[in-house]
Amino acid sequence: MTDTVDNAKATPEQAQPYRELGLKDDEYARIREILGRRPTDAELAMYSVMWSEHCSYKSSKVHWKHWSANTTPEMKAKMLAGIGENAGVVDIGDGWAVTFKLESHNHPSYVEPYQGAATGVGGIVRDIMAMGARPLAVMDPLRFGAPDHPDTKRVLPGIVSGVGGYGNCLGLPNIGGEVVFDPSYQGNPLVNALCVGAMRVEDLHLAHASGTGNKVILFGARTGLDGIGGVSVLASETFSGDEGGTGRKKLPAVQVGDPFTEKVLIECCLELFAEGIVVGIQDLGGAGLSCATSELASAGDGGMHVELDRVPLRAKGMTPAEILSSESQERMCAVVKPSDVDAFMRVCAKWDVIATEIGEVTEGDRLIITWHGETVVDVPPRTVAHEGPMYERPIERPHDQDSLQANGPEQLARPSTPDELRAEILRMAASPNLASRRWVTEQYDRYVRGGTVLAQPSDSGMIRVDEQTGRGVALATDCNGRFVKLDPYTGTQLALAEAYRNVAVSGATPLAVTNCLNFGSPEDPAVMWQFEQAVRGLAEGCKELGIPVTGGNVSFYNQTGSTAILPTPVVGVLGVIDDVRRRIPTGIGAEAGETLLLLGDTRDEFGGSEWAHEVHGHLGGLPPKVDLAREKLLADILVAGSRDGMISAAHDLSDGGLAQTLVETVLIGEVGARVFLDPDQDPFVQLFSESAGRVLVAVPRSEELRFTEMCTARGLPWRRTGVVDPESGTLEIQGVGEIALPELREAWEGTLPALFG
C-alpha cells in the first residue's frame, strides 16, 4: 500500500525508520513540526537525503560567513555566478565566460572504485552543463593510502580506470590533477573531480523554476535502483572499518555510469540552450529527483506539481521513495514554457534522448508530488532544499597540537656528503609522492578535441577557449595535507599559494578559486577546529590575493572508525591568458647557455616536508611560512615575463624542493643542465627545503639583464643558479656531482609501474 499524505494524517503514531535513514531524533521531530503531521515514506526519503551532510552542508554552513566577510566588491565583480549555484562562473573577457567546480566522490569510490570514480566525473560534468556551458576539460585530485598496501592496490587501479574511462568516452581531456599517498587515506581514498566549461556571457543559465504553468521535463537516462542513497548517504557517515572485507555492512548502492548517454546529453543540452527553449535546467546528482525538484521549486517564484508515476523507470516495482532517492546517472530536469515543449521534445528526439513531461510550475509555495493520482509529497520546497538543519558543532584545538608542532624535524639525520646528497636526490625522485605520474596520465586522453595547450606533468593544465584569438584558461589544484595537519590556517593558505603559483608559472593571470574541503567527522571537535581554521585561512588568503571563491564542496566523515584522514582542503585556481601561444612551458629547451634563475627565498623549512615524510616517516613542527604578498608579486613578474617573451621555461618549487624541480625540469625538457649552489648556505637546505614562493625560470641570455633588473626593481629576490647544457646529457650540481639523465629517468618513471603496472 502506498503511503499517501491522507494516510500519514490518519496514522500519526506509525513508526518510521528515520534513524536508519540518517536522521537524528530532533531532525525527525522538526520535519513533523514543519508538516504538522508525520511525513509519508516518500517525504521521509526526500528529507533524509536532502538533509544529509553531503547535500545540506549542515555542519559547515555556519562557517560560510568567512566567505562573505572576505569577498570585496572588486572580487564579486569578477563573478557572474557564485556560491549556491551549480558551479561558479567568471568573465574572462572578449565576451567569454568560464564555469568551473570541484567536487568529491570519496566514499562511493572506496566501495566500488571504477563506478564511484566514473560517476564522480559524470556528476561534475553535468554541473557545468547546467550552467549553459560546453564542458572543455576535467582534472582529478586523488589521495590514496600507503602505496604498498593491498587495499591501495585494490582501489587505485579501479579509480584511475574509472576517471579515464568516463572522461575518455565523453571526449574530454584530462589536463591535470594530483596523486598523493599517505597512510591516513587507507580505507578512505579521496576522489575529487574538477570540470571546466566555457560559454558566451549571454548564454549563462541559472537553475530555477519560475512562471506558473511552465512544464517540468525529465530527460536523459531512465531511473533505476542503482545509486539509491548513493553519495548523499555514503558521504554522510563514517566507515566503521570493515567495509573492505567480508564483514562489509549493507551500504547504499553506488551509481552506475554510462558516458555514451552523457555524451549525447551534453550535445542535446547545448542545442536546447542555443534554441532558447529552457527557463532553467538542474542536473540530477546527489539526492536525485528529491534534489532537482525541491531546488528548482525553492529557487523559483512558485510551487511545483510532479506526477511521479510518469518518470521512466528501468526497474519494476519501484516505490515513490525509491524513485525520489535514486541517484541514477545521466539525468537532467528542465523547466520549459508550454509553447516551447514541442520544440524541446524535437531536440531530444533528434539526439535520441528520452524526455518526459512530469509536472508543472504552480501558484503557491508547495511542492506536491502524486503517485497514480494520490498525493505522496506535500511540502514547502525551501524546507527540503535550503532550510535544513544548521549546526554549530563544538570546536576544540586538538590536545596534541602543541606537542605535534614542538616535535620538529631539526633533529632528523641529514645527508651531508656529495655521495649522500646524490643518493638522496635519486631516492626522492623515485618516492611514490614525487615519482612520475605517467602510468596514471597515459590512461587518460589529455589532448582530445585539440584544445589542450598544457597538461600533466606541467604545473597547471591549460585549455584554449577561443580558436580565433587564442584566449584560454589555466587550472591547478593543490593541497599538502601534512602542512594542514601541522597548522590548518597556514597549511590551507599554502595550498592556495601553490595553486595560484602553478597557474602563474604558465603565464596566466590567476582569477578565481574553487575548493573541495575533505575532512574527518564533524562530530569530532578537533576536526571542526581544523575545518574552521582552514575555511578562515582560505577566505582571508583569497581576500589578500584579490581572487574570489566561486563555489566548491565540503566532504566530511572521511575517516575509518576513529582514524581521520589528514585534513585535505584541495584548492583549485583558475587563471586567464589572452593568447595561449605565449604560455610558459615547464621543461627547459635545447638552447645552450640559457640562464637558470631561482626566484624567491630559501629557508631551513622541513616541517611536513616530503623529505621528512619519505626518509624518516616524520610529521611534526611547523609548515613553511606563507607570504601572499610575495606570491602576488611573483605572479605579476611571471605574467609580465611571459607577455614580454623574457621567460622560456618555468617550474615552481614545492614538494621535494629544488632537487625535485631540477629533476623534473631536465627530464621533461630532455636537456641537461649545470647548477651552482650558494656557497653561503647548506647544500641540503638548498636542495630539499620546501620554502614557499619560489620558482625556477629559464631565461634566454639576451633577456637575462632585462628580467633580473625587473625583479630587482620590484623587490623580488633572485639568484643565478645554473645554465642549460644540452650537450652534457646530465644534471650536474656543483658540490654534489653528475647524474645522467637516463639514471634520473629510471628512478623517476619506474615507481608507479612497479607498484601497480
C-alpha positions, 0 to 999 in steps of 0.5 A: 500500500502506498503511503499517501499524505491522507494516510500519514494524517490518519496514522500519526503514531506509525513508526518510521525508520528515520534513524536508519535513514540518517536522521537524528531524533530532533531532525525527525521531530522538526520535519513533523513540526514543519508538516504538522503531521508525520511525513509519508515514506516518500517525504521521509526519503526526500528529507533524509537525503536532502538533509544529509551532510553531503547535500545540506552542508549542515555542519559547515554552513555556519562557517560560510560567513568567512566567505562573505566577510572576505569577498570585496566588491572588486572580487564579486565583480569578477563573478557572474555566478557564485556560491549556491549555484551549480558551479561558479562562473567568471568573465574572462573577457572578449565576451567569454565566460568560464564555469568551473567546480570541484567536487568529491566522490570519496566514499562511493569510490572506496566501495566500488572504485571504477563506478564511484570514480566514473560517476564522480566525473559524470556528476561534475560534468553535468554541473557545468552543463547546467550552467549553459556551458560546453564542458572543455576539460576535467582534472582529478585530485586523488589521495590514496593510502600507503602505496604498498598496501593491498587495499591501495592496490585494490582501489587505485587501479579501479579509480584511475580506470574509472576517471579515464574511462568516463572522461575518455568516452565523453571526449574530454581531456584530462589536463591535470590533477594530483596523486598523493599517498599517505597512510591516513587515506587507507580505507578512505581514498579521496576522489575529487573531480574538477570540470571546466566549461566555457560559454558566451556571457549571454548564454549563462543559465541559472537553475530555477523554476519560475512562471506558473504553468511552465512544464517540468521535463525529465530527460536523459537516462531512465531511473533505476535502483542503482545509486539509491542513497548513493553519495548523499548517504555514503558521504554522510557517515563514517566507515566503521572499518570493515567495509573492505572485507567480508564483514562489509555492512549493507551500504547504499548502492553506488551509481552506475555510469554510462558516458555514451548517454552523457555524451549525447546529453551534453550535445542535446543540452547545448542545442536546447540552450542555443534554441532558447527553449529552457527557463532553467535546467538542474542536473540530477546528482546527489539526492536525485529527483528529491534534489532537482525538484525541491531546488528548482521549486525553492529557487523559483517564484512558485510551487511545483506539481510532479506526477511521479508515476510518469518518470521512466523507470528501468526497474519494476516495482519501484516505490515513490521513495525509491524513485525520489532517492535514486541517484541514477546517472545521466539525468537532467530536469528542465523547466520549459514554457508550454509553447516551447515543449514541442520544440524541446521534445524535437531536440531530444528526439533528434539526439535520441534522448528520452524526455518526459513531461512530469509536472508543472510550475504552480501558484503557491509555495508547495511542492506536491508530488502524486503517485497514480493520482494520490498525493505522496509529497506535500511540502514547502520546497525551501524546507527540503532544499535550503532550510535544513538543519544548521549546526554549530558543532563544538570546536576544540584545538586538538590536545596534541597540537602543541606537542605535534608542532614542538616535535620538529624535524631539526633533529632528523639525520641529514645527508651531508656528503656529495655521495649522500646528497646524490643518493638522496636526490635519486631516492626522492625522485623515485618516492611514490609522492614525487615519482612520475605520474605517467602510468596514471596520465597515459590512461587518460586522453589529455589532448582530445578535441585539440584544445589542450595547450598544457597538461600533466606533468606541467604545473597547471593544465591549460585549455584554449577557449577561443580558436580565433584569438587564442584566449584560454584558461589555466587550472591547478589544484593543490593541497599538502595535507601534512602542512594542514595537519601541522597548522590548518590556517597556514597549511590551507593558505599554502595550498592556495599559494601553490595553486595560484603559483602553478597557474602563474608559472604558465603565464596566466593571470590567476582569477578565481578559486574553487575548493573541495574541503575533505575532512574527518567527522564533524562530530569530532571537535578537533576536526571542526577546529581544523575545518574552521581554521582552514575555511578562515585561512582560505577566505582571508588568503583569497581576500589578500590575493584579490581572487574570489571563491566561486563555489566548491564542496565540503566532504566530511566523515572521511575517516575509518572508525576513529582514524581521520584522514589528514585534513585535505582542503584541495584548492583549485585556481583558475587563471586567464591568458589572452593568447595561449601561444605565449604560455610558459612551458615547464621543461627547459629547451635545447638552447645552450647557455640559457640562464637558470634563475631561482626566484624567491627565498630559501629557508631551513623549512622541513616541517611536513616536508616530503623529505621528512615524510619519505626518509624518516616517516616524520610529521611534526613542527611547523609548515613553511611560512606563507607570504601572499604578498610575495606570491602576488608579486611573483605572479605579476613578474611571471605574467609580465615575463611571459607577455614580454617573451623574457621567460622560456621555461618555468617550474615552481618549487614545492614538494621535494624542493629544488632537487625535485624541480631540477629533476623534473625540469631536465627530464621533461625538457630532455636537456641537461643542465649545470647548477651552482649552489650558494656557497653561503648556505647548506647544500641540503637546505638548498636542495630539499627545503620546501620554502614557499614562493619560489620558482625556477625560470629559464631565461634566454641570455639576451633577456637575462639583464632585462628580467633580473633588473625587473625583479630587482626593481620590484623587490623580488629576490633572485639568484643565478643558479645554473645554465642549460647544457644540452650537450652534457646529457646530465644534471650536474650540481656543483658540490654534489656531482653528475647524474645522467639523465637516463639514471634520473629517468629510471628512478623517476618513471619506474615507481608507479609501474612497479607498484601497480603496472 
